Amino acid sequence: METRVLHVSEAEAGRDLAAILQHVRAGAEVVIECDAQPVAVIRPVGPVRRTISECIALAEAHEKETGQAPVLEADFAADVEEIIRNRKPWNPPSWD
């Protein structure tokens, strides 16, 4: 899916920020320009990313609140186990 890009002037942006945010919520990227030169870009934020430890904490909290433990889908659990078994140490290049 291609991102829709809208170009607006600073004046337009100042007059109707609500309309610009409505376009952003719909998935558009808005470029605010001054004399046809880009000044700023407003785009939707990316999806929320969580660490594994955050996911585990959320799962534990869910279980405490509801009494129901989350259940991993079997293929997903097998994939994670395989990744863990086959992981190698990360050796980033040293910078001079």
C-alpha positions in Angstrom: 0.0 0.0 0.0 1.4 3.3 -1.0 1.5 6.2 1.4 -0.5 9.3 0.3 1.5 12.5 0.6 -0.2 15.9 0.9 1.6 19.2 0.6 0.3 22.2 2.4 1.6 25.7 3.1 2.5 26.9 6.6 -0.6 29.2 6.5 -2.9 26.3 5.6 -1.4 24.2 8.4 -1.9 27.0 10.9 -5.5 27.6 9.9 -6.7 24.0 10.1 -4.5 21.7 12.1 -7.5 19.5 12.9 -8.0 18.7 9.2 -4.3 17.9 8.8 -4.4 15.5 11.8 -7.5 13.9 10.3 -5.5 13.1 7.1 -2.6 11.8 9.2 -5.0 9.5 11.2 -6.2 8.2 7.8 -2.6 7.2 7.0 -1.4 10.2 4.9 1.9 11.9 5.3 1.6 15.8 5.3 4.5 17.9 4.2 4.3 21.5 5.5 6.1 23.9 3.1 7.2 27.5 3.1 7.7 29.0 -0.4 7.6 25.4 -1.9 10.4 24.3 0.5 9.6 21.5 3.0 9.7 22.7 6.6 8.2 19.7 8.4 6.6 16.4 7.9 3.7 15.0 9.9 3.2 11.3 9.6 1.4 8.6 11.6 3.5 7.1 14.4 4.7 3.5 13.9 3.2 0.6 15.6 3.9 0.2 19.3 7.0 -2.1 19.8 7.5 -4.0 23.0 10.4 -5.9 24.4 10.0 -9.5 25.3 10.2 -8.6 29.0 7.4 -6.1 28.5 5.3 -8.8 26.8 5.9 -11.2 29.6 5.0 -8.6 32.2 1.7 -7.9 30.3 0.9 -11.6 30.1 1.5 -12.0 33.8 -0.6 -9.0 34.6 -3.4 -10.4 32.3 -3.3 -13.7 34.1 -3.5 -12.1 37.6 -6.4 -9.9 36.5 -8.4 -12.6 34.6 -7.2 -15.9 36.0 -6.5 -17.0 32.4 -3.0 -17.7 31.3 -2.1 -16.7 27.7 -1.5 -19.6 25.4 1.1 -19.5 22.7 0.0 -20.8 19.3 2.0 -24.1 18.8 3.8 -23.1 15.6 4.8 -19.7 17.0 6.2 -21.4 20.1 8.2 -23.8 18.0 9.5 -21.0 15.8 10.7 -19.0 18.9 12.4 -22.1 20.3 14.2 -22.7 17.0 15.4 -19.1 16.8 16.7 -19.4 20.4 18.5 -22.6 19.6 20.2 -21.2 16.5 21.1 -17.8 17.6 24.7 -16.7 17.5 26.5 -14.0 19.4 26.3 -10.5 17.9 29.7 -9.1 17.2 29.2 -5.6 15.9 32.1 -4.0 14.1 34.4 -1.8 16.1 34.5 1.9 15.0 37.9 3.5 14.7 
